[in-house]
């Protein structure tokens, strides 16, 4: 269960504006200030050795005195890759340029940004109000999860899920949208692995923060996914077929 808010801890409603965020937004349009090579290094290791990435997060805190990235390159490149992969789906399964534009915008604005902002805000609120350790004495500086760091954690967790559900899924889609038990099984298995890995990376992102406790809370959704997947398989529900039909209306 989610721990209750600690006594004596009152969430601050008025906080000084974070000067990092405006600078972060300004750097989005300045490619020369982005560390592209390091971003691709992070993306690779999030899929293979995610703990290494969060070990570097500790180094970043020591050198920059903040947990969040001050470089928007990860968000920009992730958005570009997402747009390219969505265009690939549109080229293969859509026959209308106008509809393809709508699909790309909906994936970028809704799937990536809107849902990402919502999930990051929820995790930011939960960690700051329920998962922070009590300060041992009044002389210890209170530490809080930065909202931008919560968004970083979401983006880190999203990228491997993107690789599985947009890239791998694209190449397997002719099989996954077919009729029969095997496509249903493979489709649910792929989604189960992707969503479970997302929540595992979410857990790693908050577990690295020394002032949080009971971060295993972020692993609980994995159990729900593992229980739900066999039920969906036995019911014959094919999530790949459902989503592809929702966007491209080619399968019934």
Phi, psi and omega in degrees: 000152178290127180297150179282160179296140184285148178293144177081358180254112179246125181297138180279130180264335179243112181233152179294141180298142181279116182291346182289324187296312176301321178295321178300316180293322180295327183284349180299325183264009181242089183299327184294342180264001181264141178266086185292318182298316180293325179297314179293328176297316178298316182298319179297313185284339173294333179272339186242315183219072187297333180296331178295320180298317182282342170293321176292333176298322176297319178296321180297320178297321181291326184267325184253353181060035172204148180279327185284153174291143173259006181246119182279009185302321183298316181294316182296311182293320178298318178296319179295317178296322179294320178295318180296315180295322178293322176297325178296319176298316180296320179295327182275327190237354181247153180233013180232123180296319180297317179293324179298320178297318179297318180297314181298314180295321180293322179293316182291312187280324183266301184298315187270302188280304186296310179295323178297315179297320180293313180295318179297319179294318178297315180293321177299316180293314182296316183292319182287332185258341186230338188248000178282142177287150175292136175293132182297332177204169185289349182273350180278133180291129180290131178250142180227155176285126178287140179299321181295328176292321177299323177290323175302315181299317178299314181297319177300317181288329182289326189298309177300326177295322175299316180301318182284314189268349177245317184274300179299318180300323181300314182287334179266355188302323177302325178281318187292332182267002179287167177277155175120170184288320183300311176301320178298315181296312182294320180297313179293324179294318180298316180291322179298315180295315182296313182290322179295319179293325176302312182289329176295316178293325175301315178300314180299322182297323180269334180292337181285343181281119187290344184263006176256150177230161178055040180287352175297348174307326182286352176270345184303320181300336180297319178299319178297318180295318181295324178287321184289324186302311178299327178296317179294322179296313182293332178278351179083014181282128179249101183297327179296314179298320181296312183292317180296322178292326180295322183268325188240348172051048180247350182236139178236000000 
